[in-house]
């Protein structure tokens, strides 16, 4: 399928978040920092790049948005949980593939996320000619919810 090779490629991991999807999430959560961005695709005035290595930075007092490189998404999920669980940050929302059978889902997402927002439809990231070949989900970790388990909802990529 045309365009699918790039999406499946293990060499390209930094997919730009569609602005309409981000804007709907930002309206609800009022993010303060983009935790996995580049100088060309950041969605907020404050952001960390690959060179900054968000995984070793402090996220104290932040309301984070994260569309991490998918090859290191498990590390971002774990750090998000840890930062929120220890009261360092108010919330973090991650946009990731919905790979619910992966270990990090059992360890961090299912027992500790506040909300799972499944994306109805395939997200068309950046300049990709097609939507992603996998389902996507937003995982919300919030300070006052760790350990209670997630609420499940959905949002449409079509703006419905």
N, C-alpha and C positions, 0 to 999 in steps of 0.2 A: 504494500500500500504506500502511495506517495506520502512522504513526510514522516512515516512511521520509523524509519531507520534512525533519524535524529533523536526521536523521543525515547527509543529503546537503547540508544548508545550509552555506554558506560563512560565515554569521554566527555560528554556534555551533560552537566548536572545542574546548571544554574538557569532555571526557567523563570522568565519574568512574569510576575503576577498580573493578571488582567486588571486594569484600573477600575472598571465598573464593579467587579467583585470586591476588590480591596475597599473601594469607597463605601459599599454597603456594610462591610464589616467594621470599618473605621467609624462610621456613623454610630454604630452600636457600642463599640468598645473604647473609642477615643485613645488610640495608641499613641505612645510618646516616642517610640524608637523602632526602626526596622532593623532586626537583629541579623539578617542575612541578605545583604544587598551589594550592589556595586555602585560606583560613581554614576553610571549610566542608567541604572534601573531602580534606584531607591525611591520609596514611596512617601517617605517622611523626611523632614529636614535633618533629623538626627538618625544616623545609621552606622552599622558596622559592615566593613567589607571583608572579603576573604583574607586580605593582608592583615586586617585588625584581629582576626581570629576571635570571633564572638564567643566561642566556647571557653576562652580563658579570661574574658572581660567580666567586669562586675555588671550585673543587671539590677542593682539595688534601686528600689523605688520606681521601677519602670513599668509601663504597660506595653508589652512587646507584641510585635507582629513578626512572624517568622515563616518565610517560604524557603526552607533550607535546601542546600544541595542534597539531592535524594540519596547519594551514596553515604552521607553522614547524618541523615535524618534521625536514626536511632540515638546518636549522641545528643542532638538537639532536644529530642523528646526527654531524655534522661535529665539533661541540665535544666530544662523547663520545669520539670517536676521538682527537682532539688531546690531551685531558686524560690519557687512558690511555697513548697512545703516548709522551708526554713524561714519564711517570712521576709525574704530579701526583695521580692518583687510582688506587685499586686496581682498581675495576670500576665499570661503569655498565650497567644493563639498561634498555632502552627498550621500551615497549609501543606499537607503531605499526601502521598498515595495512600489509599485505604487498604493497606496490607495488614489486615487484622489478625492474621495468624503469626505474625512476627513476634519474637520474644519480648520486645519493648512494650507491645500492647498488653501482654499478660502482666508484666512487671509494673508498668507505670500508667498506661492509659486506662484500662478497664477499672482498676481499683481507685485511681486518683483523679482522673479528669473530671471537670465539672460538666462539660458538655461536649458532645460529638455532633458536629454540623456536617452531615453528608451533603455532597454537591450533587444535585439532580442534573445529569448531563455531564458531558466530558469537557473539562476546562481546556480552553485554547490558550496556551501559554505563549507569551511574547509574539514573535513573528512566525511561529509554527503555522504551516498551512492547514493543519488539522487539529482536532482536539486530542488530548492525551489518550493513549490506548488503555488507560487504567482509570478506575474511579478515584476521586479525590475526597478528602475529608478535612475539616478544620477541627483541631483538638484544642479545647480551652482548658488550661490549668488556671485556677484562681485561688488566691490565698485562703479564703474562708471555706473552701470546699474540699480540700485534699483529704482523701480517705472515704468520701461518701459515695463515690461512683457517679457515672455520667448520666445526664439527661441526653436524649437523642432527638435531634431535629434535622431539618434539611433546608437548603437554599438552592434556588435554581440559577444556572448560569445564564439563563435567558431573561433574567430580570423580573421574573414573575413573583 
